[in-house]
Amino acid sequence: MSFKKPYLAIALVGVAAASGAAWWLQHKPTSTATEMAATGANPVASPTSAGGAAAPAAGSPAAGGPAKPTAVEIAKVEKAKLVDETQSVGSLRSNQGVVLRPEVGGRVSQVLFKDGQRVKKGQVLVQFDDQLPAAQVMQAKAEMSIAQANHTRNQELVAQNFISKRSLDESEAALQVAQAKLALAQATLQRLKVVAPFDGVAGLRQINVGDYLKDGTDMVNVEDIDAVLLDFRLAERFQTKVKPGQKAQVSFDALPGRQFTAIIQAIDPLIDANGRSVGIRGCIDNRQMQLRPGMFARVNAVFGERQDAMVIPEEAIVPQGGRAFVVKIVPGANKDELISERVTVKIGLRQPGKVEILEGLALGDSVVVAGQQRLQKDGTLVRIVDMSKGQAGAANGAPAAPGGAATGKPAEANANSSAKPSTAASKDSAKGNGKMPAVSGENPCLRGLNATR
C-alpha cells in the first residue's frame, strides 16, 4: 500500500492550491478601486454605497431639498378683433346676357351696330330684307280699308232697313279678317328687325351684310355688365350663416392688388348631394367696366365681426378625448410661487396663430404655450421663461451692420430714406392700390337686391 502515499500527497497539494486560488479571486481588488487608489479619489463619494443601494441625487426631494420648478413659456388672454369668414372660388357672369338669333329666315340688309358698342333697349341692331313683307302689309291695309268701307255702308243701309242684319254681320266679320291679316303682315315685317332686349354692350358680330340666315342662327351677344353676378359655392355648414344682403370681399388673379365688394343676393335652396355644398349668388358693381363675365374670382365671405373676442395662441390648446384643455398658471400656496392648473375651455373661431376662447378663461389669465408635456398633474411648480427677452438680448449684442453707427440712428434714417418712394412711384402705386374711383348713381346691385326682397 506504500505506492498510494505519493498520490495522496499530490491530491492534498492540489486541493490546497485550488482553495488558495479561490480565496485570491474573491478578494481581488476591482479596476475602479485600483484607479481610484492610483488617482487618490475618495471611495466614499462613489454613487453606490457598500450595500449596493443608490445614493440620492443632490437637490432631489429624496435628498431633502426643494423640488425644482419646471420652466415654461406663457401667454396672456387678450382681446382681439375676429372676423368670421371663409374662402371659396367662383366665376363671374353677366347680370343679363343673351345671344340674338332671328325668328325667321332671311337675307341681312343692314348691320346697325359696331363690335363692343353700348346699345339701348329697343335699338335696331340687324335689319333683314323686308320688301316682300312690306308689300304684304300694304296689301293687308288696302283690304282692310275696303272691308271697313263696306261695313260702314252696311251699317247705314241696315239703319234704313234696306238690307238684312245678316249682311251687316258678314261685313263685320270680313272687316275683322282684314284686320287680322294686317296684324299678321305687320308682325312678320317686325320680325325682320332684330332689336336689343335691354341696355348693354354688344359683343362681336358673327354676320355680315348679304348673309342669308336661317331662323335660330347666332348673330351677336348682348351683355349687361353694369353689374356682374358672382356665383360660388360654400360648404353646407355655412348655409345658416349666409344671408341676402351680406358682403363678401372678392379678388381676381387678372387684377392683382384690387379688392371688390360683392353683395349676396340669393342662396340656392337645393344643396348639391355630390359635394354637399350650397350655391351662392352675389352681385358686384361694375360701372367702371373693370370686370368681364367668365373671370375667375377668389371669394372671402364675411359672416360677422367680433371686436372684443378673447384669444390665445393656438399652441396653448391641448386636445384630449374630444375636448380642449389649456394649462393655466395660478399663484401657489407660498409667496412668489406659481403652479399649474389644467382647465377645460370652449373654442370659438380659429385664425392663423390664434384661437378664440368662449368659456373657461378670463381676460388677462396666463396660459402655458410651451412646456405642457412636462406638467402632468395640477399643482406642479413652474418657472416662467421669457424667450422674447433672450432674443432681444441676442439682437442687442449682435454686431452692427457695415456702414451703420453704434446708436443705429443713421441706419434707421437710411432705411427710412430708402423706403420712401419717389413722386412718380407714389403716383403709380396710387393708381394700382385697388381703390376704384367714385361713380354717381345708385348701385345696380342694390336694385337687384330690393327686387328679390
Secondary structure by P-SEA (a helix, b strand, c coil): cccaaaaaaaaaaaaaaaaaaaaaaaacccaaaaaaaaacccccccccccccccccccccccccccbbbbbbccccbbbbbbbbccccccbbbbcbbbbbbbcbbbbbccccccccccccccccccccccaaaaaaaaaaaaaaaaaaaaaaaaaaaaaaccccaaaaaaaaaaaaaaaaaaaaaaaaaaaabbbbccccccccccccccccccccccccccccccbbbbbbcccccccccccccbbbbbbbcccccbbbbbbbccccccccccccbbbbbbbbbccccccccbbbbbbbccccccccccccccccccccccbbbbbbbbbcccccbbbbbbbbbbbccccccbbbbccccccbbbbbccccccccccccbbbbbcaaaaaaaaaaaccccccccccaaaaaaaaaaaacccaaaaaaaaaacccccccccccaaaaaaaaac
